[in-house]
């Protein structure tokens, strides 16, 4: 699947700057999931799903019901939307929708949310705190999107955020199958189904400073080298005890900047951004490096990266996956880069051509045991 548009123009003029509509970004688009399969997935205990209803007769007019669901008859035939998060982690065909967007950093990719809306279904005008590409599947939907702006948010129902007041739309269009709408974080938007419709939202996380600092603080507590204590910048007997002095603030900020600018902090940030959104499924039995050559040589063996897994390069000797550091020897670098670039399923024989040393086998075994990649036999 290929996204038909000018990536250079998009990155220069739209990415994180302003919304844009890519007409027929995917020509002859075929839905990777049906409404029936999506509805069935929302019945599963582990799926993160909800139905949002409008025109409910409640004070606010909105109602949110969380799954798992037993049936959908009570919702009627219009004015509701089913949303299921991280469908890419359940259905590989939906995960394939991420591949065309891998010209953007892998660590930014969050998940693929899929929604099915009955006629007039929607979630109201709202803001997202992430960048998103919305792919129109079956059906048609009307979208209004505004430029990034500050708007007051409120909750008309539990777990539903909307914006107050009207916003000026710079995109006001009907979308059909294969159209792609890009919306940067902080841009108000609203979509209403004109008929039963499927939409696929490929989300890219945009963490705030507060979120990153919180994550960094948690992980930094485990690092002995970051336990250095603050020291006062030349206290004088004449200083006022109850006054926070400018030199003290400068010293505190310098103390923090020293920590943030260290090479060790680079490694901590790499651990944070390589962490999967949800725990990866680890194999029941560990794989050893000695088993790798035989596993890769099995007929019809394929290797695949787990849905939601990240494997990121920080340097030629350091890769990070699932929040863990992988030390890479010189002879294993080509294998590490092959695994980092892995998209979809690839014949295990292609990896076997690279992996001839013990260190390469150790890397592959460790990644299997971490749940980042897995091998399977195609018996079809």
Secondary structure, 3 states (H helix, E strand, C coil): CCCCCCHHHHHHHCCCCCCEEECCCCCCCCCCCCHHHHHHHCCCCCCCEEEEEECCCCCCCEEEEECCCCCCHHHCCECEEEEECCHHHCCHHHHHHHHHHCCCCHHHEEEEEEEEECECCCCCCECCCEEEEEEECCCCEEEEEEEECCCCEEEEECCEEEECCCCCEEEEEEECCCCEEEECCCEEEEEEECCCEEEEEEEEECCCHHHHHHHHHHHHCCCHHHCCCCCCCCCCCCCCCCCCCHHHHHHHHHHHHHHHCCHHHHHHHHHHHHCCCCCCCCCCCCCCHHHHHHHHCCCCEEEEECCCCCEEEEECCEEEECCEEEECCHHHHHHHHHHHCCCCEEEHHHHHCCCCCHHHHHHHHHHHHHCCEEEEECCC
